[in-house]
Amino acid sequence: MRSKLPQLSCLLFVLALLQAVPSSLYAQHFLNGSFEQNDYGCAYNLANSDFDQHVPYVTALGTKSEMDVITDTCGFGPAFEGKDFVALYGGFYLDAIALELDEALLPGKEYVLLFASKDGLGVGLPVGKLRIGFSVEKSLGELKYKSEPAGADWTEQKLVFTADAPYRYVGIVPDGDGWVFVDDFRFGCPDIELGNDTVLCKVAGTVLSISNAFDSQRWNTGATTTSIVADGPGLYSVEGYYDGCVVKDSILLSELENQCECPVYFPNAFSPTGDGINDDFRAFTPCQFLVFELLIFDRWGQLVYRTNDSSAGWEGLIGHKQALPGVYTFLSRYRFSYSNFWEMSRGELMLLR
């Protein structure tokens, strides 16, 4: 009797591989995004019905009804992808197409739409732009987005959007006059931007998040959610998985020693007698000031001392003469490196002799 242990070991190994590599359960694809599925060569001024019959999964919806299917042998240069592309004319009457997806988009999910465009009229003539819409049914939908102008050469265009309905069709319409070539509609890999390494007052409780554009994601903490809450200083990294691509990013979160709670103390009296005890009036703090200013006024409001050096103190001199003992007032402004705002202290001090 043959042992089943090797077969069981193989099955466990395969299951382990499937768990290690996140699957792309939700990635949508265009059924004919590069227009390669057609039986035309160079075909110009096609009626919408003819175009629909010979170019599957792409529907002509324009008012001009003169669609163009072009190959790399028609004299307009190569396609961006494969050998076929489509030309759309914009004007009073215009061309338009709706491209079908294999699965509906997920409402609330972010997507990255990529495609290529090229100006078909040449230098000095109207430059082709495109309007883009999404629809649940076979239509152009609401044209919410505009592309960048097409260039003289193929240029990849990128649109990041969030689906607000289970869209199954992407509509493309020229924006204004022009003849614009389009090719290679597809969904691309999203980006991850955790930001630059950062020093914070307190790391614990900081939320790190990525978009919901990925099929799945995994943090170095083991979390598989789109956001995590940091529990302390350290390096945090995440991998996002989308339709076979893997995107990574990391951020180092450091913490200030005093966690942005730097106390500042000003004494209420000093005695500049030269005995080494309270010989000057200054600010005391366990932190380092980023900027600092100290002003001291006499009882009549006259400024008698000013400094921007937090390590210096007032030694009880006005000019080169000893100031009279008595009550003075101080005003200090300062800012620490962890803050974008000034703090202020004010009060009275007694000069003793």
C-alpha positions in Angstrom: 0.0 0.0 0.0 1.4 3.4 -1.0 1.9 5.9 1.8 -0.1 9.1 1.6 2.5 11.1 3.6 4.4 12.5 0.6 1.2 13.6 -1.0 0.1 15.2 2.3 3.4 17.0 2.7 3.2 18.3 -0.9 -0.3 19.6 -0.2 0.8 21.4 3.0 3.7 22.9 1.1 1.3 24.3 -1.6 -1.0 25.7 1.0 1.9 27.4 2.7 2.9 29.0 -0.6 -0.7 30.3 -1.1 -0.7 31.8 2.3 2.7 33.4 1.9 1.8 35.2 -1.4 -1.4 37.4 -1.0 -3.9 36.7 -3.8 -5.4 39.3 -6.1 -9.0 38.6 -5.6 -10.4 42.0 -6.6 -8.2 43.2 -9.5 -10.3 44.3 -12.5 -9.1 44.1 -16.1 -10.2 45.6 -19.4 -11.5 42.9 -21.7 -10.0 44.7 -24.8 -8.0 47.6 -23.4 -5.4 47.5 -26.1 -7.8 47.0 -29.0 -6.0 43.9 -30.2 -9.1 41.9 -30.3 -10.4 43.1 -33.7 -10.4 41.7 -37.3 -9.6 45.0 -39.0 -6.4 46.3 -40.5 -6.5 50.0 -41.3 -10.1 51.0 -41.0 -11.4 54.6 -41.2 -14.8 56.3 -40.8 -16.5 53.2 -39.5 -20.1 53.5 -38.5 -20.7 52.8 -34.8 -22.5 49.6 -35.6 -19.6 48.3 -37.8 -17.1 49.2 -35.1 -19.1 47.4 -32.4 -19.4 44.3 -34.6 -15.7 44.0 -35.3 -14.1 45.3 -32.0 -15.4 43.2 -29.2 -15.9 44.6 -25.6 -15.6 48.2 -26.9 -18.7 50.1 -27.8 -18.8 53.2 -30.1 -21.2 55.8 -28.6 -20.2 59.0 -30.4 -22.4 61.3 -32.6 -20.0 61.3 -35.5 -20.2 57.6 -36.2 -16.9 57.6 -38.1 -14.7 55.5 -35.9 -11.0 54.7 -36.8 -9.1 51.5 -36.1 -5.4 51.9 -36.8 -2.5 49.5 -36.9 1.2 50.0 -36.9 1.2 49.6 -40.7 -1.2 52.5 -41.5 1.5 55.2 -41.6 0.8 56.8 -38.1 3.6 55.0 -36.3 3.5 52.1 -34.0 0.9 51.4 -31.3 1.8 52.0 -27.7 1.1 48.4 -26.9 0.7 45.6 -29.4 -0.1 46.7 -33.0 -3.6 48.2 -32.8 -5.0 51.5 -31.4 -8.1 53.6 -31.9 -8.4 57.2 -33.1 -11.1 59.5 -31.7 -12.1 62.8 -33.4 -13.5 65.7 -31.4 -15.5 68.6 -32.7 -19.2 69.5 -33.2 -19.8 65.8 -33.9 -17.4 63.6 -32.1 -16.4 60.0 -31.5 -16.7 58.2 -28.1 -16.2 54.7 -26.8 -17.0 52.7 -23.7 -14.6 50.0 -22.6 -15.9 46.9 -20.7 -14.4 45.4 -17.6 -14.3 41.8 -16.7 -15.7 42.6 -13.2 -17.4 45.6 -11.7 -15.4 48.0 -9.7 -15.8 48.0 -5.9 -17.6 51.1 -4.6 -15.4 53.0 -2.2 -12.2 51.4 -3.5 -9.4 53.6 -5.0 -8.1 52.7 -8.5 -5.2 53.8 -10.7 -6.3 54.0 -14.3 -3.5 54.0 -16.9 -3.7 54.5 -20.6 -1.7 56.1 -23.5 -2.6 59.0 -25.8 -1.0 60.7 -28.8 -1.9 63.7 -30.8 -3.0 62.7 -34.3 -3.2 66.1 -36.1 0.4 67.3 -35.8 2.2 70.4 -34.7 0.3 73.7 -34.8 -3.1 72.0 -34.9 -5.6 71.4 -32.0 -4.1 69.2 -29.3 -6.2 66.2 -28.2 -7.5 66.0 -24.7 -9.9 63.4 -23.3 -12.8 63.3 -20.9 -13.3 60.2 -18.9 -16.4 58.8 -17.2 -17.6 55.6 -15.5 -20.9 53.8 -15.9 -22.7 50.7 -14.5 -24.4 50.1 -17.8 -23.0 50.3 -21.4 -22.8 54.1 -21.7 -20.3 56.9 -21.2 -21.5 57.7 -17.7 -20.9 61.0 -16.1 -17.7 62.5 -17.6 -16.0 63.6 -14.4 -12.3 63.6 -15.3 -10.0 65.2 -17.9 -6.7 63.9 -19.2 -3.5 65.9 -19.8 -3.1 67.0 -23.4 -1.8 64.4 -25.8 1.7 64.9 -27.1 3.4 64.3 -30.4 4.6 61.0 -29.1 2.8 58.4 -27.0 2.4 59.5 -23.4 1.2 57.4 -20.5 -1.7 59.1 -18.7 -2.6 58.4 -15.1 -5.9 58.9 -13.2 -6.4 58.1 -9.6 -10.0 57.9 -8.6 -12.4 56.2 -6.1 -15.3 54.3 -7.5 -18.6 55.4 -6.0 -20.7 52.7 -7.8 -20.1 49.2 -9.2 -18.9 50.5 -12.5 -18.5 48.1 -15.4 -17.7 50.5 -18.2 -15.1 53.3 -18.7 -16.2 56.0 -21.2 -13.7 58.0 -23.3 -14.6 61.2 -25.2 -12.4 63.8 -26.9 -12.5 67.2 -25.1 -12.7 69.9 -27.8 -11.4 69.8 -31.3 -8.6 67.4 -32.3 -7.8 63.9 -33.4 -6.4 61.9 -30.6 -5.0 58.3 -30.6 -5.7 56.1 -27.5 -4.3 52.7 -26.5 -3.5 50.3 -23.6 -6.2 51.0 -21.0 -5.4 49.1 -17.8 -5.4 49.4 -14.1 -2.0 50.1 -12.6 -0.2 49.4 -9.3 -1.1 52.0 -6.6 1.5 54.0 -4.7 2.4 53.9 -1.0 3.5 57.1 0.7 4.1 56.8 4.4 6.1 60.0 4.4 9.5 61.0 5.5 11.2 59.7 8.7 9.7 61.8 11.5 10.6 62.8 15.1 7.5 63.2 17.2 6.6 64.3 20.7 5.0 60.9 21.3 5.0 58.1 18.9 2.4 55.8 20.6 -1.0 56.4 19.2 0.3 57.8 15.8 -1.9 56.4 12.9 -0.2 55.2 9.8 -2.4 54.5 6.8 -2.3 53.7 3.1 -5.1 53.9 0.5 -7.5 51.0 0.0 -6.4 50.6 -3.6 -4.6 47.3 -2.9 -6.0 43.8 -3.0 -4.3 43.1 0.3 -1.5 44.5 2.4 0.8 43.4 5.2 2.7 45.5 7.8 5.8 44.4 9.6 3.7 44.4 12.7 1.7 41.5 11.2 -1.4 43.7 10.6 -3.3 43.3 7.3 -5.5 46.4 7.6 -5.0 49.6 5.6 -4.1 51.5 8.8 -2.3 50.8 12.0 -1.7 52.6 15.3 2.0 52.8 16.3 2.8 51.5 19.8 6.2 53.2 20.2 9.3 54.4 18.4 10.7 52.2 15.6 10.7 51.4 12.0 7.3 50.7 10.4 7.0 49.2 6.9 4.2 47.9 4.7 3.8 45.9 1.5 0.8 46.4 -0.7 -0.2 43.7 -3.2 -2.2 44.5 -6.4 -2.7 42.2 -9.4 0.8 40.7 -9.2 2.7 43.8 -8.3 4.2 44.5 -4.8 4.8 48.0 -3.5 6.7 48.7 -0.3 7.4 51.7 1.9 8.7 52.3 5.4 9.0 55.2 7.9 11.2 55.6 11.0 9.3 57.2 13.9 11.5 58.6 16.6 10.6 60.3 19.8 11.9 63.3 21.7 13.4 62.6 25.0 11.1 65.0 26.8 8.1 64.1 24.6 7.4 67.8 23.9 6.7 68.6 27.6 9.7 70.8 28.3 9.2 72.9 31.4 10.7 76.3 31.6 11.5 77.9 35.0 12.3 81.6 35.8 13.4 82.4 39.4 11.5 85.2 41.2 14.7 86.7 42.7 18.4 86.8 42.2 21.4 88.5 43.9 24.3 89.5 41.7 26.9 89.6 44.6 29.5 87.4 43.0 29.1 84.5 45.5 28.2 82.0 42.8 24.7 81.6 44.0 21.9 83.2 41.9 24.3 85.7 40.5 22.2 86.3 37.3 18.6 86.0 36.1 18.0 83.4 33.3 15.7 80.7 32.1 16.1 77.1 33.1 14.9 74.1 31.1 16.1 70.5 30.5 15.6 71.0 26.8 17.3 73.1 24.2 15.6 76.2 22.8 15.3 76.6 19.1 14.8 80.3 19.4 14.8 82.5 22.5 14.3 86.1 23.6 14.4 87.6 27.1 13.3 91.2 27.9 13.6 92.9 31.3 11.9 96.2 32.2 12.2 98.5 35.2 9.3 99.7 37.3 8.6 102.6 34.8 8.5 100.2 31.8 11.8 101.1 30.4 13.7 98.2 28.7 16.9 97.6 30.7 18.1 94.3 29.3 17.6 92.2 26.2 19.1 88.9 24.9 18.6 86.2 22.4 21.1 83.9 24.1 19.4 81.5 26.4 22.7 80.6 28.1 23.3 84.3 29.0 21.6 85.9 32.0 21.0 89.4 33.4 23.7 90.2 35.9 21.9 93.2 37.3 23.6 95.8 35.1 22.1 98.7 33.1 24.8 99.5 30.6 28.0 99.2 32.8 26.3 100.4 36.0 24.7 98.4 38.7 21.0 98.5 38.6 19.2 99.6 41.8 17.7 96.8 43.9 13.9 96.4 43.6 11.2 94.8 41.6 11.6 94.4 37.8 9.4 92.6 35.2 10.4 90.2 32.5 8.9 88.9 29.3 10.3 85.9 27.5 9.4 84.3 24.1 10.8 80.9 23.0 10.2 78.0 20.8 11.4 74.4 20.9 12.3 72.2 17.9 9.2 70.1 18.3 6.8 73.0 18.0 5.7 75.4 15.3 4.4 77.9 17.9 6.0 80.4 20.2 5.5 80.0 24.0 5.6 83.0 26.3 6.4 83.6 30.0 6.1 86.8 32.0 6.3 87.8 35.6 8.1 89.9 38.3 11.6 89.4 39.7 13.3 90.9 42.7 16.9 92.1 42.4 18.6 91.8 45.8 22.0 93.3 46.9 
